[in-house]
């Protein structure tokens, strides 16, 4: 364990592709399946003392933006392509 949040070593990680067609629900499904697999593999590797702790790359650390009530608002007067764009704030 480390004093900083989300700064400790990693036992397992895996990348997935996020498709332009993914929705919150499809991404949740993808991640839940992957998470179950990785947690099971991690627990087994710890039980068998066959794990490697990999340090996190501090040069790739990013901070999530602060969310507020306007983050989830949709401006229905915009065209569909603009509404579909992720991370677009209401204006």
N, C-alpha and C positions, 0 to 999 in steps of 0.2 A: 504494500500500500504506500501511497505517496500523500504528501500534504495537499498537493494541488488536485483540483477536480479533473477527472478524465486525463490524467497525466502518467499513470502507471504503465508498466509493461503489458504487452498483449500476448495472450496464449494462442488465439486463433482469430483470423479475419478472412473475409472473402469479398470480392467485388461482384456486384451484379450490374447488369445493364438496365437503366431506366429508359424505357421506350417513350417516344413522344405521345403514344396513345395510352400510356399508363395513367390511371386515376388513383386517387387516394386509396380506394378499395383494392385495386389490383396490386398496387405497391405494398399495401398492408399484407395481402395474401402472400406475395413473393417473399417479403421479409420475415413473416411468421414461419414459413417453411424452412427458410435458410437459418433462422435463429434457433429453431428446435434442433436442427442438424448440428450446428456449431456448438450449442450448449452440451448436447449429448457427447459429441466428440471430445470436447474440453474436459468434461467430468471424467470420462473414461481415461483420457491421457493423464490427468492428475492422479486418479486412483492407481494407475499402473506406473506412476512416476516416469512417464515418457512424454514430457512436455518441454518446450523451449520457450522461455520468456523473451519476447522481442521488444526492444524499446520503441517508443513512438518517435517518429521523426518530428522534432520540434519546429523545423522549417515549414512543415505543412499544416501547422495548427491554424484553425480558423475559428472565428467566433460567430455564433448564430445571431442573426439580428433580433432585436427585442420585438416581440409581437404585441400588438395592441388591438383594440376592438375594430379598427378600420382595416386590419390586415385581411380579414375574411369577407369584407364587403365587396359586392359586385356592382359596377356601374353599368346598368343594363342599357344605357344610351350609347355605349361603345359598340363597335362592330364585333362579331363573334370571334374573329382572329385576335383581337386585342384583349377580349375577356379571357380567352384560353391561355394567353401568355402567362407563364408562372412569374411570381415575384413582382407583379406589377401593382403598384399602389393605386388606390382610388384617387382620381384627380378630377 
